[in-house]
Amino acid sequence: MKKLFSILAITALVFAGTSSSKAANIQTMPINVQLLMATTTISITQDDSGTETQEKGFHQELKERFVEGGPGFMGIVLLCLILGLAFAIERIIYLNLATTNTKKLADSVEEALKSGGVDSAKEVCRNTKGPVASIYYQGLDRANEGVDAAEKAVVAYGGVQMGQLEKNVSWISLFIAIAPMLGFMGTVIGMIDAFDKIQAAGDMNPSLVAGGIKIALLTTVFGLIVAIILQIFYNYIIAKIDSIVNSMEDASITLIDMLVEHKNK
C-alpha cells in the first residue's frame, strides 16, 4: 500500500511537470527530482521501520510494553507473579513427593501384618514417604488399643496431613485476586491523570491523553496475564490435592479393614 501511494505521488508530479511550460519545467526540474528522491526515501524508511516492527520478538515487545506501563504498578504486579510462582512451584514439588503408590503400600502392609505382625507393618510405613504412609503408621501405632482407637488416630492424623497439603495455597489465591485489582487501580489512576490533563489544557485533544490512557490500560493487561498464569497453577495444585486426599481416604478404609481382619485372626 505504501509503494502504491509512492507511485501515485511520483506520477502526479510527472504529469504536473509536463502540463506546465518549458521554462517552468526547466525551473522546477530540480525540485521535482528532489521531491521524487524525498518521497522514495520516505517510502523506504517506512518500509524499513515496518520490517523492524515485524521482526521484533514476543519477549522484546513484552519488555517494551512493560516499560511503557511504568515502574510503579507494573513492578508490584511483577512481584505478585514472582511470589505466586514461587509458592506454586514449592507446592507442586511437595505434592509430587507426597504422591505414593497406595495400592502397593497397602499390599506391603498387609503382607507385613500377616508375616511379622504390627511391628513389621510399622517398619514398612516408616520406610515409605508420603502422607498415606504416615496415616498408616499412626493407625498401626494405636492398633494395640483396639480398632476404634486406630480409626480415631487415622481420622485425626488425616486432618493434619490434609492441612500440610493445603499449606501456602491460600497465598496463591491471594495473588490471583490482587494482580488484576492492582491493574485496575493503575488504569483508574491513569484515567484520572488523563482527565486532569484535559482539564488543564481546556481542550479535548485526543493526542493529549492517548499516551496516558494507553499506559493505564497496560497495567490492566499485565494484571490479567499474571492472574491467568497463576490460576492455571492453582487449578493444577487443587486437583493434585484432591487426588491425594482421595487416596488417603481409600487407604484409611483399607487399613481399618486390614486391622479388623488381623484382630479376628
C-alpha positions as CSV (number, residue, x, y, z in Angstrom):
1,M,0.0,0.0,0.0
2,K,2.9,2.4,0.8
3,K,4.5,1.6,-2.5
4,L,1.3,2.3,-4.3
5,F,1.0,5.7,-2.7
6,S,4.6,6.5,-3.7
7,I,4.0,5.5,-7.3
8,L,0.8,7.7,-7.4
9,A,2.7,10.6,-6.0
10,I,5.5,10.3,-8.5
11,T,3.0,10.0,-11.4
12,A,1.2,13.1,-10.2
13,L,4.4,15.1,-10.0
14,V,5.5,14.0,-13.5
15,F,2.1,15.0,-15.0
16,A,2.2,18.3,-13.2
17,G,5.6,19.0,-14.6
18,T,4.7,18.1,-18.2
19,S,1.5,20.2,-18.2
20,S,3.4,23.5,-17.5
21,S,5.5,25.5,-19.8
22,K,9.0,24.5,-20.9
23,A,10.5,27.3,-18.9
24,A,8.6,26.2,-15.8
25,N,9.7,22.6,-16.4
26,I,13.4,23.7,-16.6
27,Q,13.0,25.7,-13.4
28,T,11.0,23.1,-11.4
29,M,13.0,20.0,-12.7
30,P,15.5,20.1,-9.8
31,I,12.6,20.5,-7.3
32,N,10.7,17.6,-8.9
33,V,13.8,15.4,-8.7
34,Q,14.3,16.4,-5.0
35,L,10.6,15.6,-4.3
36,L,10.9,12.2,-6.0
37,M,14.0,11.4,-4.0
38,A,12.4,12.5,-0.8
39,T,9.3,10.5,-1.5
40,T,11.3,7.4,-2.3
41,T,13.4,7.9,0.8
42,I,10.3,8.3,3.0
43,S,8.8,5.1,1.5
44,I,11.9,3.1,2.1
45,T,12.2,4.4,5.6
46,Q,8.6,3.5,6.3
47,D,9.1,0.0,4.9
48,D,12.3,-0.4,6.9
49,S,10.5,0.7,10.1
50,G,7.6,-1.7,9.3
51,T,10.0,-4.5,8.8
52,E,11.8,-3.8,12.1
53,T,8.4,-3.8,13.9
54,Q,7.6,-7.2,12.4
55,E,11.0,-8.6,13.3
56,K,10.5,-7.8,17.0
57,G,10.1,-10.9,19.1
58,F,7.5,-11.6,21.7
59,H,9.9,-11.0,24.6
60,Q,11.1,-7.7,23.2
61,E,7.6,-6.5,22.6
62,L,6.6,-7.6,26.1
63,K,9.5,-5.8,27.7
64,E,8.7,-2.6,25.8
65,R,5.1,-2.7,26.9
66,F,6.2,-3.4,30.5
67,V,8.4,-0.3,30.5
68,E,5.7,1.8,28.9
69,G,3.3,0.8,31.7
70,G,5.5,2.5,34.3
71,P,7.6,1.1,37.1
72,G,5.1,1.8,39.9
73,F,2.1,-0.6,39.4
74,M,3.9,-2.8,36.9
75,G,6.6,-3.6,39.4
76,I,4.0,-4.6,42.0
77,V,2.2,-6.8,39.5
78,L,5.5,-8.4,38.6
79,L,6.2,-9.0,42.3
80,C,2.8,-10.8,42.6
81,L,3.8,-13.0,39.7
82,I,7.2,-13.9,41.2
83,L,5.8,-14.7,44.6
84,G,2.8,-16.6,43.3
85,L,5.1,-18.7,41.1
86,A,7.4,-19.4,44.0
87,F,4.6,-20.7,46.2
88,A,3.1,-22.6,43.2
89,I,6.4,-24.4,42.4
90,E,7.0,-25.2,46.1
91,R,3.6,-26.8,46.3
92,I,4.0,-28.7,43.1
93,I,7.3,-30.2,44.2
94,Y,5.8,-31.1,47.7
95,L,2.7,-32.7,46.2
96,N,4.7,-34.7,43.7
97,L,6.9,-36.0,46.5
98,A,3.9,-36.8,48.6
99,T,2.3,-38.9,45.9
100,T,2.8,-42.6,46.6
101,N,1.5,-45.9,45.1
102,T,-1.3,-46.5,47.6
103,K,-2.1,-50.0,46.3
104,K,1.5,-51.1,46.5
105,L,1.8,-49.7,50.0
106,A,-1.4,-51.4,51.2
107,D,-0.2,-54.8,49.8
108,S,3.1,-54.4,51.5
109,V,1.5,-53.5,54.9
110,E,-0.9,-56.4,54.5
111,E,1.9,-58.9,53.9
112,A,3.9,-57.5,56.8
113,L,0.9,-57.9,59.1
114,K,0.5,-61.5,58.1
115,S,4.2,-62.4,58.4
116,G,5.5,-60.2,61.2
117,G,2.6,-58.5,62.9
118,V,2.0,-54.8,63.7
119,D,5.7,-54.0,64.3
120,S,6.7,-55.3,60.9
121,A,3.9,-53.3,59.2
122,K,5.0,-50.2,61.1
123,E,8.5,-50.7,59.8
124,V,7.2,-50.7,56.2
125,C,5.4,-47.4,56.8
126,R,8.4,-45.9,58.5
127,N,10.5,-46.6,55.4
128,T,7.9,-45.1,53.0
129,K,7.4,-41.4,52.3
130,G,4.2,-39.6,51.9
131,P,1.0,-38.8,53.9
132,V,-0.6,-42.1,53.3
133,A,2.3,-44.0,54.9
134,S,2.2,-41.5,57.8
135,I,-1.5,-42.2,58.3
136,Y,-0.9,-46.0,58.2
137,Y,1.8,-45.6,60.8
138,Q,-0.4,-43.7,63.2
139,G,-3.2,-46.2,62.8
140,L,-0.9,-49.2,63.4
141,D,0.7,-47.4,66.4
142,R,-2.8,-47.4,68.1
143,A,-3.7,-50.9,66.8
144,N,-2.9,-52.5,70.2
145,E,-5.5,-50.2,71.9
146,G,-8.3,-51.5,69.6
147,V,-9.7,-50.9,66.2
148,D,-11.7,-47.9,67.3
149,A,-8.6,-46.2,68.7
150,A,-6.8,-46.9,65.5
151,E,-9.7,-45.4,63.5
152,K,-9.7,-42.2,65.6
153,A,-6.0,-41.8,65.1
154,V,-6.3,-42.3,61.4
155,V,-9.1,-39.7,61.1
156,A,-7.3,-37.1,63.3
157,Y,-3.9,-37.5,61.6
158,G,-5.6,-37.4,58.2
159,G,-6.8,-33.9,59.0
160,V,-3.3,-32.9,60.0
161,Q,-1.9,-34.3,56.7
162,M,-4.6,-32.5,54.7
163,G,-3.6,-29.2,56.3
164,Q,0.0,-29.9,55.3
165,L,-1.1,-30.5,51.7
166,E,-3.0,-27.2,51.6
167,K,-0.3,-25.1,53.1
168,N,0.5,-21.8,51.3
169,V,-2.2,-22.5,48.7
170,S,-4.2,-19.5,50.1
171,W,-1.3,-17.2,49.2
172,I,-1.5,-18.3,45.5
173,S,-5.3,-17.4,45.5
174,L,-4.5,-14.1,47.2
175,F,-2.0,-13.1,44.4
176,I,-4.6,-14.3,41.8
177,A,-7.1,-11.8,43.3
178,I,-4.6,-9.0,43.9
179,A,-2.9,-8.9,40.4
180,P,-5.9,-7.8,38.4
181,M,-7.0,-5.4,41.2
182,L,-3.7,-3.7,41.0
183,G,-4.0,-3.5,37.2
184,F,-7.5,-1.9,37.5
185,M,-6.2,0.5,40.1
186,G,-3.4,1.6,37.8
187,T,-5.9,2.0,35.0
188,V,-8.2,4.2,37.1
189,I,-5.3,6.3,38.3
190,G,-4.1,6.7,34.7
191,M,-7.6,7.8,33.6
192,I,-7.7,10.3,36.3
193,D,-4.4,11.7,35.2
194,A,-5.6,11.9,31.6
195,F,-8.7,13.8,32.6
196,D,-6.5,16.2,34.7
197,K,-4.5,16.9,31.5
198,I,-7.7,17.6,29.6
199,Q,-8.9,20.0,32.4
200,A,-5.5,21.7,32.5
201,A,-5.4,22.1,28.7
202,G,-9.1,23.2,28.5
203,D,-9.4,21.3,25.2
204,M,-10.4,17.7,24.3
205,N,-7.3,16.8,22.3
206,P,-7.0,13.0,21.7
207,S,-3.2,13.2,21.3
208,L,-3.0,14.9,24.7
209,V,-4.5,11.9,26.6
210,A,-3.9,9.0,24.3
211,G,-0.5,8.1,25.8
212,G,-1.8,8.3,29.3
213,I,-4.8,6.1,28.5
214,K,-2.5,3.5,26.8
215,I,-0.2,3.3,29.8
216,A,-3.2,3.0,32.1
217,L,-4.7,0.1,30.1
218,L,-1.3,-1.7,30.0
219,T,-1.4,-2.2,33.8
220,T,-4.8,-4.0,33.5
221,V,-3.5,-6.2,30.7
222,F,-0.4,-7.3,32.7
223,G,-2.5,-7.8,35.8
224,L,-4.9,-10.1,33.9
225,I,-1.9,-12.0,32.4
226,V,-0.5,-12.6,35.9
227,A,-3.9,-13.8,37.2
228,I,-4.3,-16.2,34.3
229,I,-0.9,-17.7,34.7
230,L,-1.3,-18.2,38.5
231,Q,-4.9,-19.6,38.0
232,I,-3.6,-22.4,35.8
233,F,-1.0,-23.4,38.5
234,Y,-3.7,-23.0,41.2
235,N,-6.1,-25.4,39.5
236,Y,-3.4,-28.0,39.0
237,I,-2.5,-27.8,42.6
238,I,-6.1,-28.1,43.8
239,A,-6.6,-31.1,41.5
240,K,-3.4,-32.7,42.9
241,I,-4.5,-32.2,46.5
242,D,-7.9,-33.7,45.8
243,S,-6.3,-36.7,44.2
244,I,-4.0,-37.3,47.3
245,V,-6.9,-36.7,49.7
246,N,-9.0,-39.3,47.9
247,S,-6.0,-41.8,48.1
248,M,-5.7,-41.1,51.8
249,E,-9.4,-41.8,52.4
250,D,-9.3,-45.0,50.5
251,A,-6.1,-46.1,52.2
252,S,-7.7,-45.3,55.6
253,I,-10.7,-47.6,54.9
254,T,-8.3,-50.3,53.7
255,L,-6.2,-50.1,56.8
256,I,-9.2,-50.4,59.1
257,D,-10.3,-53.5,57.2
258,M,-6.8,-55.0,57.5
259,L,-6.7,-54.3,61.2
260,V,-10.2,-55.9,61.8
261,E,-9.1,-58.9,59.8
262,H,-5.8,-59.2,61.7
263,K,-7.6,-58.9,65.0
264,N,-10.1,-61.6,64.1
265,K,-7.2,-63.9,63.2
